[in-house]
């Protein structure tokens, strides 16, 4: 193909581009031409178009490589390469024919038989001359590529995470006090992201959105990245930790990042329940949604306490979490019993009931993770709790701590009264509907 179109410059050009596109190496194709030149000889007029085509075919390799990542800057690099080579090809064809018509390229050169060195020289000139002439236009070509492929809108969440991860400077590992401060900021960002995902998951039951679901999944990937980065960094500090206070802070941060990573997982599970309902064309009844809102409100409260306690390093706020967590356990149990009753009395489809049970279980687990983080924070500040967290919780639940009991009962009463009120409203609505049907 490379020597079959000596008298047809257009087809010669296409053959050079085609063969280079197949082999994906302009150097290899030029090597083939050199081999042909050294064995059988080739004429200038027969190969100049082929060599120009080789430069165009080389663009295919760049295009294929850029598609592996498909980021805007990679695609723009390819576009500049293609734009440059297309302009260079047009310039070279124009220059050769103008020079031929003006006899600058005379018959001796036009019909000259090239050896391998001659092919290399022509190829080198065809590369060098356009590069020199087009160098002043490099900025214009970059602008054109940017217009064709502009940057994607900046993902602020992703850029913030990248900054947090960069702040985990490996050179700070030998100074655990400063390093733990940086990892603490990243872990605080984790709970913000996890709560954001939880709030988005709740919105799926108001109005399901596929784009929101994709955003939730993407944000979970970011949370996992933060968890991996923080986990490796905190553990890498171990050989350099000497002070007991730093050892405690390391243990607390490891517990906190584990808890916050799991919060993100449970938010994903809640969103999946919404996806399942949407896929089946189902939705919860008004009564089920009213009860679910009560559970959401209780979990909202405990998440807010957990975030504040962590970010302020406040054991007093952390101490408020356990009585609320215990009340949430009771609330979830009542809601599960209520929904079991509706399912067994044909007031709710089994499929819907399973989804609601899954949501309630994940809400309970979210509260559990908030409790674990809070107890770890209390242990960090209190020598009598540190290392004895399980005993502390057991004694708290079975002891006579008046403040704990009072707070637990207050939370329990507030939320259970709302559940009873929602049930009464539902029964009243059903009775009204029955009377209307009877009339």
Buried (B, 14 or more C-beta within 10 A) or exposed (E): EBBEBBEEBEBBBBBBBBBBBEBBBBEEBBBBBBEBBBEEBBBBBBBBBBBBBBBBBBBBBBBEEBEEEEEBEBBBBBBBBBBBBEBBBEBBBEBBEEBBEEEEBEEEEBEBEBBBEBBBEBBEEBEEBBEEEBEEBEEEBBEBBBEEBEEEEEEEBBEBBEEBBEBBEEEBBEEBEEBBEBBBBBBBBBBBBBBBBBEBBBBBBEEBBEEBBEBBEBBBEBBBBBBEBBBEBBEBBEEEBEEEEBBBBBBBBBBBBBBBBBBBBBBBBBBBBBBBBBEEEEBBBEBBBBBBBBBBEBBBBBBEBBBBBBBEBBBEBBBBBBBBBBBBBBBBEBBBEBBEEBBEEEBBBEEBBBBBBBBBBBBBBBBBBBBBBBBBBBBBBEEEBBEBBEEBBEEBEEEEBEEBBEBBEEBBEBBBEBBEEBBEEBEEEEEEEEEEEEE
